[in-house]
Amino acid sequence: MEWTDQSRRHCQWTNAFYQQQRQAGKSHPKAIRALAYQGGQILWRCWQNQTAYDEQQYLDALRRKKSPLVNYLTISSIDVS
């Protein structure tokens, strides 16, 4: 789970997802587990499609689908606690 927590410092959407979970009342461990699950889903899709992960492509998909996570993207770029 350490890689999941560390990803928040290097990837915009992971920190946004974490902040979204925390604001929803999840504890730190629960938010990290939810983030690990989400990351696992993305890695699975990359493996199935035999494509490399591209953060910009994922961010574009979030915007295109009007994900509520988009609202956290600008907030999360500031707060990495």
C-alpha positions as CSV (number, residue, x, y, z in Angstrom):
1,M,0.0,0.0,0.0
2,E,3.0,2.3,0.4
3,W,3.2,2.8,-3.4
4,T,-0.4,3.9,-3.4
5,D,0.2,6.5,-0.7
6,Q,3.4,7.7,-2.5
7,S,1.5,8.1,-5.8
8,R,-0.4,11.0,-4.3
9,R,2.8,13.0,-4.4
10,H,3.5,12.4,-8.1
11,C,0.1,12.0,-9.8
12,Q,-2.6,14.6,-10.0
13,W,-5.6,12.4,-10.1
14,T,-4.5,10.1,-7.3
15,N,-4.3,13.0,-4.9
16,A,-7.6,14.3,-6.1
17,F,-9.2,10.9,-5.5
18,Y,-7.7,10.7,-2.1
19,Q,-9.0,14.1,-1.1
20,Q,-12.4,13.2,-2.5
21,Q,-12.4,10.1,-0.3
22,R,-11.3,12.0,2.8
23,Q,-13.9,14.7,2.3
24,A,-16.5,12.0,2.1
25,G,-15.5,11.0,5.6
26,K,-13.2,8.0,4.9
27,S,-10.3,7.5,7.2
28,H,-6.8,7.6,5.8
29,P,-6.5,3.8,5.6
30,K,-9.9,3.4,3.9
31,A,-9.1,6.2,1.4
32,I,-5.7,4.6,0.5
33,R,-7.4,1.2,0.0
34,A,-10.0,2.8,-2.3
35,L,-7.2,4.5,-4.2
36,A,-5.3,1.2,-4.5
37,Y,-8.4,-0.5,-5.9
38,Q,-8.9,2.3,-8.4
39,G,-5.2,2.1,-9.4
40,G,-5.5,-1.7,-9.8
41,Q,-8.5,-1.2,-12.1
42,I,-6.4,1.1,-14.3
43,L,-3.4,-1.2,-14.4
44,W,-5.7,-4.1,-15.3
45,R,-7.1,-2.2,-18.2
46,C,-3.6,-1.2,-19.4
47,W,-2.6,-4.9,-19.2
48,Q,-5.7,-6.1,-21.1
49,N,-5.3,-3.5,-23.8
50,Q,-1.5,-3.9,-23.9
51,T,-1.0,-0.2,-23.5
52,A,1.2,2.0,-21.3
53,Y,-0.4,4.1,-18.7
54,D,-0.8,7.7,-19.7
55,E,-2.0,10.1,-17.0
56,Q,-3.1,12.7,-19.4
57,Q,-5.3,10.3,-21.3
58,Y,-6.9,9.3,-17.9
59,L,-7.4,13.0,-17.0
60,D,-9.0,13.6,-20.4
61,A,-11.3,10.7,-19.9
62,L,-12.4,12.0,-16.5
63,R,-13.2,15.4,-18.0
64,R,-15.0,13.9,-21.0
65,K,-17.2,11.7,-18.6
66,K,-17.8,14.8,-16.4
67,S,-16.5,12.9,-13.4
68,P,-17.0,14.6,-10.0
69,L,-13.3,13.9,-9.5
70,V,-12.5,16.7,-11.9
71,N,-13.7,19.2,-9.3
72,Y,-10.9,18.0,-6.9
73,L,-8.1,18.2,-9.4
74,T,-7.2,21.9,-8.8
75,I,-7.8,21.6,-5.0
76,S,-5.6,18.5,-4.8
77,S,-2.6,20.0,-6.5
78,I,-2.1,22.2,-3.4
79,D,-2.8,19.8,-0.5
80,V,-0.6,16.6,-0.4
81,S,-1.0,15.9,3.4
